[in-house]
Amino acid sequence: MNLSGRLIDAFLALEETRRFAVAAQRCHVSPSAFSQMIGRLEEQVGARLFDRDTRNVALTPEGEAFSLGAHRIASEIRSTVGELRNLAQRSQGRVTVAAPPSLAADWLPRRMALFRQRHPGIALRVADVVSDRCLELVRRGEADFGLNALPGNAAEFDAQLLFDERWYVICAADDPLAKKRSAQLRDLRHRPFIHTLRSGSVWQQLQPLLARSEVQDTGMEVNQLGTLGGLVANGFGISIVPEFALQLCAREGVASVLLAARNATRPIYLVRRRQRSLSVAAEGLWELLLGEGKRPAGRRG
């Protein structure tokens, strides 16, 4: 059986008007074509749905039974079409973005707030996770897209550069480094250094810089930036963190100094699954973030 929406519309039009000519006009077909549509519908359901003569059209008992289902189907179609229109117009929907805690703490919420002002009916969710987990959420479709320091495998992901993030040295407030406007790699030579988790993107991206700086490994390795700030404030050593991670390390007794060195930045990407379409809502947020990321660095806060 292949009951098309047009046949159901024809049934409902005739049920309401009880006149073939008027119902045919409503369905934008000729009376003869409309009569054939009703005949085809009755043939497909295997029952006569209307009693008709030259003056009257009335539902048969089978037609009355069919009417209940036809109205339900028509209502569901109208509801579905309405939902799709709302999605297309960004008046409703859901978007999940995966991002590292440093960006999920401030940069991303500011832009999401701007998006919410424009599209208040769209539900927004942030998954604040480390880089590898970010890519995994995007790969599995649990996040629509992610902000990440690693672009991922080009065969799986489409990555677009959002901006380059600067590195900062953090040290105790009474450290001589704290008085400098910027720090050179030579200023870090033989200084006790506290590492972030060695499996994380920060540690991986810092390796070329650390190799050139000849820092002294303290043997300390932390996962949380708040812990890193506490150790630095209490004189256990110095460290290097990305620009947007500074707020997570900030506390009394911690100072930050821009690292002025060649290639002393780390890229931040917008990452999505390759060859997979985003929803209209997710595409809208993607475009907003991409536009915001390409603004001048001094205006990214």
C-alpha positions as CSV (number, residue, x, y, z in Angstrom):
1,M,0.0,0.0,0.0
2,N,1.3,3.5,-0.9
3,L,-1.0,6.1,0.6
4,S,0.4,9.4,-0.5
5,G,-0.3,12.7,1.3
6,R,-2.2,13.9,-1.7
7,L,-4.7,11.1,-1.4
8,I,-5.2,11.8,2.3
9,D,-5.7,15.5,1.5
10,A,-8.3,14.6,-1.1
11,F,-10.2,12.4,1.4
12,L,-10.2,15.2,4.0
13,A,-11.3,17.8,1.4
14,L,-14.2,15.7,0.3
15,E,-15.2,14.8,3.9
16,E,-15.3,18.5,4.7
17,T,-17.0,19.9,1.6
18,R,-19.1,16.9,0.6
19,R,-19.0,18.2,-3.0
20,F,-16.6,16.7,-5.6
21,A,-16.3,19.9,-7.6
22,V,-15.4,22.1,-4.5
23,A,-13.0,19.5,-3.1
24,A,-11.3,19.1,-6.5
25,Q,-10.8,22.9,-6.7
26,R,-9.3,22.9,-3.2
27,C,-6.9,20.2,-4.3
28,H,-6.1,22.1,-7.5
29,V,-7.1,19.3,-9.8
30,S,-10.0,18.8,-12.3
31,P,-13.2,17.0,-11.0
32,S,-12.4,14.0,-13.1
33,A,-8.9,13.7,-11.8
34,F,-10.2,14.2,-8.2
35,S,-12.7,11.4,-8.7
36,Q,-9.9,9.1,-9.9
37,M,-7.9,10.0,-6.7
38,I,-10.8,9.0,-4.5
39,G,-11.3,5.8,-6.5
40,R,-7.6,5.0,-6.2
41,L,-7.7,5.6,-2.4
42,E,-10.7,3.3,-2.0
43,E,-8.9,0.7,-4.1
44,Q,-5.8,0.9,-2.0
45,V,-7.6,0.6,1.4
46,G,-9.9,-2.1,0.0
47,A,-13.1,-0.4,1.1
48,R,-15.7,2.1,-0.1
49,L,-15.2,5.3,1.9
50,F,-18.0,7.5,0.5
51,D,-21.6,6.9,-0.6
52,R,-22.3,9.3,-3.4
53,D,-25.1,10.1,-5.7
54,T,-26.0,13.1,-7.9
55,R,-26.9,15.1,-4.8
56,N,-25.2,13.8,-1.7
57,V,-21.8,12.6,-0.5
58,A,-21.6,10.8,2.8
59,L,-19.0,8.8,4.7
60,T,-19.6,5.1,4.9
61,P,-18.9,3.3,8.2
62,E,-15.5,2.4,6.8
63,G,-15.0,6.0,5.8
64,E,-15.8,7.2,9.3
65,A,-13.2,4.8,10.7
66,F,-10.6,5.9,8.1
67,S,-11.3,9.5,9.0
68,L,-9.9,9.2,12.4
69,G,-6.6,7.9,11.1
70,A,-6.5,10.4,8.3
71,H,-6.9,13.4,10.6
72,R,-4.2,12.0,12.9
73,I,-1.8,11.6,10.0
74,A,-2.5,15.1,8.7
75,S,-2.0,16.5,12.2
76,E,1.3,14.7,12.6
77,I,2.5,15.9,9.1
78,R,1.5,19.5,10.0
79,S,3.3,19.3,13.3
80,T,6.5,17.8,11.7
81,V,6.5,20.4,8.9
82,G,6.1,23.1,11.6
83,E,9.0,21.7,13.6
84,L,11.2,21.6,10.4
85,R,10.3,25.2,9.6
86,N,11.3,26.2,13.1
87,L,14.6,24.4,12.8
88,A,15.3,26.0,9.4
89,Q,14.4,29.4,10.9
90,R,16.6,28.7,14.0
91,S,13.7,29.3,16.2
92,Q,14.3,26.0,18.0
93,G,16.9,23.2,18.1
94,R,19.8,22.0,20.1
95,V,23.5,22.5,19.7
96,T,26.3,20.8,21.7
97,V,29.9,22.2,21.5
98,A,32.9,20.5,22.9
99,A,35.8,22.7,24.1
100,P,38.8,22.7,26.5
101,P,38.1,24.2,29.9
102,S,40.3,27.2,29.2
103,L,38.0,28.3,26.3
104,A,34.8,26.9,27.9
105,A,35.3,29.2,30.9
106,D,35.0,32.5,29.1
107,W,35.7,32.9,25.4
108,L,33.0,30.4,24.3
109,P,30.2,31.5,26.7
110,R,30.6,35.1,25.6
111,R,29.9,34.1,22.0
112,M,27.2,31.6,22.9
113,A,25.4,34.4,24.8
114,L,25.5,36.5,21.6
115,F,24.0,33.6,19.7
116,R,21.3,33.0,22.3
117,Q,20.2,36.7,22.1
118,R,19.6,36.2,18.4
119,H,18.1,32.7,18.7
120,P,16.6,32.3,22.2
121,G,14.7,29.1,21.2
122,I,17.8,27.1,20.6
123,A,19.1,25.0,23.5
124,L,22.9,25.3,23.9
125,R,25.2,22.8,25.7
126,V,28.9,22.9,26.4
127,A,31.0,19.8,27.0
128,D,34.2,21.0,28.7
129,V,36.7,18.3,28.0
130,V,40.4,17.7,27.1
131,S,41.5,17.7,23.5
132,D,41.4,13.9,22.8
133,R,38.0,13.7,24.4
134,C,36.8,16.7,22.4
135,L,37.6,14.9,19.1
136,E,36.0,11.7,20.4
137,L,32.7,13.5,21.2
138,V,32.7,15.0,17.7
139,R,33.5,11.7,16.1
140,R,30.7,9.9,17.8
141,G,28.2,12.7,17.1
142,E,27.7,13.5,20.8
143,A,28.9,17.1,20.0
144,D,28.0,18.9,16.9
145,F,31.5,20.4,16.6
146,G,34.4,21.3,18.9
147,L,37.0,23.9,19.6
148,N,40.3,22.2,19.9
149,A,44.0,22.8,19.8
150,L,44.5,19.7,17.7
151,P,42.8,19.5,14.2
152,G,42.4,15.7,14.3
153,N,42.8,13.3,11.5
154,A,42.1,15.0,8.2
155,A,40.3,11.9,6.9
156,E,37.8,12.2,9.7
157,F,37.6,15.9,10.6
158,D,37.2,19.2,8.8
159,A,39.2,21.7,10.8
160,Q,39.2,25.5,10.3
161,L,41.7,27.8,12.1
162,L,39.9,30.0,14.6
163,F,42.8,32.0,16.0
164,D,46.3,31.6,17.4
165,E,46.6,31.7,21.1
166,R,49.7,33.2,22.8
167,W,51.7,31.4,25.5
168,Y,52.4,33.0,28.9
169,V,55.0,32.1,31.6
170,I,53.4,32.0,35.1
171,C,55.6,32.4,38.1
172,A,55.4,33.5,41.7
173,A,54.6,37.2,42.2
174,D,58.0,37.8,43.9
175,D,59.9,36.0,41.1
176,P,62.3,38.4,39.2
177,L,60.5,37.2,36.0
178,A,57.3,38.9,37.2
179,K,58.9,42.3,36.7
180,K,59.6,41.7,33.0
181,R,57.2,42.9,30.3
182,S,57.9,39.7,28.4
183,A,60.1,36.7,28.9
184,Q,62.6,35.1,26.5
185,L,63.4,31.4,26.4
186,R,66.9,32.2,27.8
187,D,65.1,33.6,30.9
188,L,63.7,30.1,31.6
189,R,67.0,28.2,31.4
190,H,67.6,25.9,34.3
191,R,64.4,27.1,36.1
192,P,62.3,24.5,37.9
193,F,59.4,23.7,35.6
194,I,56.0,22.2,36.5
195,H,54.4,20.2,33.6
196,T,50.8,19.8,32.7
197,L,49.6,16.3,31.9
198,R,52.0,14.9,29.4
199,S,49.3,13.2,27.4
200,G,47.5,16.6,26.9
201,S,47.7,19.0,24.0
202,V,49.4,21.7,26.0
203,W,52.3,19.5,26.9
204,Q,52.6,18.2,23.3
205,Q,52.6,21.7,21.8
206,L,55.1,23.0,24.4
207,Q,57.7,20.4,23.7
208,P,59.6,22.3,20.9
209,L,59.7,25.4,23.1
210,L,60.8,23.5,26.2
211,A,63.6,21.7,24.3
212,R,65.0,25.1,23.3
213,S,64.6,26.7,26.8
214,E,66.5,24.0,28.8
215,V,64.2,24.2,31.8
216,Q,64.8,22.0,34.8
217,D,62.2,19.2,35.2
218,T,60.8,19.2,38.8
219,G,59.1,15.9,38.2
220,M,55.8,17.5,39.0
221,E,52.9,16.9,36.6
222,V,49.4,18.2,37.1
223,N,46.1,17.7,35.4
224,Q,44.2,20.7,36.7
225,L,45.2,24.3,36.0
226,G,44.0,25.4,39.4
227,T,46.5,23.0,41.0
228,L,49.2,24.4,38.7
229,G,48.5,27.9,39.9
230,G,48.7,26.8,43.6
231,L,52.1,25.1,43.1
232,V,53.5,28.2,41.2
233,A,52.2,30.6,43.9
234,N,54.0,28.6,46.6
235,G,57.3,28.6,44.8
236,F,57.5,25.1,43.5
237,G,58.5,26.3,40.0
238,I,57.3,28.1,36.9
239,S,55.2,26.9,34.0
240,I,53.8,28.0,30.6
241,V,50.1,28.1,29.8
242,P,48.0,29.2,26.9
243,E,46.5,32.7,27.0
244,F,42.9,31.7,27.8
245,A,44.1,29.4,30.6
246,L,45.5,32.3,32.6
247,Q,42.1,32.9,34.3
248,L,42.1,29.3,35.6
249,C,45.5,29.7,37.1
250,A,44.9,33.2,38.5
251,R,45.2,33.6,42.3
252,E,47.1,35.8,44.7
253,G,50.8,35.2,44.5
254,V,50.8,34.3,40.7
255,A,52.1,36.6,38.0
256,S,52.0,36.1,34.2
257,V,54.4,37.3,31.6
258,L,54.1,37.0,27.8
259,L,56.5,34.5,26.3
260,A,58.2,36.3,23.4
261,A,59.7,33.6,21.3
262,R,59.6,32.5,17.7
263,N,56.5,30.3,17.1
264,A,55.3,30.9,20.6
265,T,51.6,30.5,19.8
266,R,49.2,27.5,19.6
267,P,46.4,27.3,17.0
268,I,42.8,26.8,18.0
269,Y,40.5,25.1,15.5
270,L,36.9,24.7,14.9
271,V,36.5,20.9,14.2
272,R,33.5,19.0,12.7
273,R,33.0,15.6,11.2
274,R,34.0,15.5,7.5
275,Q,31.2,15.0,5.0
276,R,28.5,15.3,7.7
277,S,26.1,18.2,7.5
278,L,25.5,20.3,10.6
279,S,22.0,21.2,11.6
280,V,20.8,24.7,10.7
281,A,21.2,25.8,14.3
282,A,24.7,24.3,14.7
283,E,25.8,25.8,11.3
284,G,24.7,29.2,12.6
285,L,26.7,28.9,15.8
286,W,29.7,27.6,13.8
287,E,29.6,30.6,11.5
288,L,29.3,33.0,14.4
289,L,32.3,31.5,16.2
290,L,34.3,31.5,13.0
291,G,33.6,35.2,12.4
292,E,34.4,36.1,16.0
293,G,37.7,34.1,16.0
294,K,38.9,36.0,12.9
295,R,38.6,39.4,14.6
296,P,41.8,41.1,15.7
297,A,43.5,39.5,18.6
298,G,43.1,42.5,20.8
299,R,39.4,42.3,20.6
300,R,38.9,38.6,21.3
301,G,38.3,38.8,25.0
